[in-house]
Amino acid sequence: MTRFVLFVALLLSAGLAACGDDQTPGSPAPAPSASSAPVDDPPGLLTCRALATAVREASLMQPGVIQGIVAVSGTADAPVADAATALGQAYAKALASHETQSEPDAIAAVSAAAADMSQVCADSGLDSAN
């Protein structure tokens, strides 16, 4: 009987310890708080900063960089969002032209779209080189 009581006490203490655990197996991860997301104020600031960073670091043509700029443009105002869309389309054409005769022109079009977007950011007062 003593072993049984010891077993029940051990089982209860393990159960109580598990009840304090926020994550149980198979449960979804807690949602991130709204305050953890960066605020795009004024709208387009995050997009223009992402572009400025890519240009400054000369990483515009690296995989994922333009996709990141386009992704963050979802909260941007129309001119900035449109410019980001045009940049994404130019990049998609450049990827499709890889190892073809039109590749240099397609890469130049990405550069031109980035320059156009940079001007849109400046015109919107969002010229963010920091």
N, C-alpha and C positions, 0 to 999 in steps of 0.2 A: 504494500500500500504506500509506503514511503517513496518508493521509486515512482509510483504513479503521480503522487502529489508534486514531486520534484519535476517530473515531465510536464505536468500541467502548468506549473509556475514558469518553467522555461518557455513553454509554448506561448503563454500569455505575455510574457515580457517581450518575446520576439514579435508577437502580433501588435503590441502597443508601439514598439519601435517602428514597425512598418506603417502604422497608421499616421505617424508623424511625417512620413516621407511624402513630399509633394508630387513626385513622379512615381506612378505605379506602372508596372510593365504593361505595355499595350495602350497606355493612355497618350493622347496627343500632347505635344509640347505646349507649354503655356504661350499664349499669344504675346508678342512683344508689345510693350506699352506704346501708346501713341506719342509719348514724349521722346522716344528713342529715334524716331524718324526725323531727318533734317527738314527744316521748314523752308519752303521755297517762297521767300518773301523779300522782295517783290517777285511775282511769278516770272520764271525764266532765269533767275539768278543762279540756281544750281546747274542748269544746262550750260549757261555761259561760262561758269567757273570750270565745268568739266571740259569744255572746249579749250579754254585758255590753258588749263593744265596740260592737255594733250599736245597743244601747239608748243608750249614752253618746253615740255619734255621730249618733243619730237617723237611722240608715240602714236600719232594719229592712225597710222596704217597697221598698228599691231592688233592682233585678233582681240576682239572684245571691247576695244576702246570706243569705237564709233557706236557700237551696239549699246554701250553704257550711256553715251551722250543721248542717243535716241530714247532710251528707256527712261531717263530722268526728265525728258522733255514733256512727259505726260501732264505735268503741272504748270508748264510754261504758258505764257500768253501766245496768241496766235502767230505773230511774226516769228518769234523764236522757235516755236514748235514746228512751223512750216519749214524754217531753215534747217532744223535738225532732221526733219523728214527728207528734205532734198539731199542733205549730207549722207543719210543712210542709203538712199537710192543710188547715189553716185558710188558709194562704197560697194554696194551689191553688184553694180555693173563692173566695177574694177575687179572684184573677185571672179565674176563670170568670164572676164576677158583674160584671165591668167594664162600665160604662155601663148597668146595670140598676138597678131600684129597690132591690134587695137589697145593692147595693155598700157603702153605709155600714155596714150591719150586719155584712157579711163582713169589712170592714176592722177593725171593732171586735172581731170574733172573733179576728183575728190579734193584736191588742193584748192581749186577754185570755189567749190561748195563750202569748204571750211573758211576761206577768206570772206565769202559772201555772208556766212553765218556770223563771223566775227564782226562784220560791219553792222549786221542787224542787231547784235548785242550792244554795240557802241551806240547805235541810233536809239536803242531802247533805254539807254542809260545804265546798261548792265555790263559794260566793258570791264570785265573782272580778271585782271592779270594776277591777282594774288591767290 
